[in-house]
């Protein structure tokens, strides 16, 4: 294996962290602003394309950052190759499920899709 194998992963993880900063600041504002608001008000807010897009971006970048961080932890602290492979699979499966469910929920609130 190359000695520089992890450098791409390192920079992608840092890039996702930088992307999360403004997204989390926006999200904290939204939570503070809409705490106690009724469903219709929040749905109207998320119905605006910019807000729905930011919410989906927060979800996807956050899940990617989580999976990336878990990969590092698993690679560094799980010695058994079989266990490492199983945990990586479960982490990716969990991340995919969370990303799909959360993006679907945000898209439904935004009115982009209906079920």
Helices and strands as residue ranges (DSSP letters): H 5-34, H 39-47, H 49-77, H 81-110
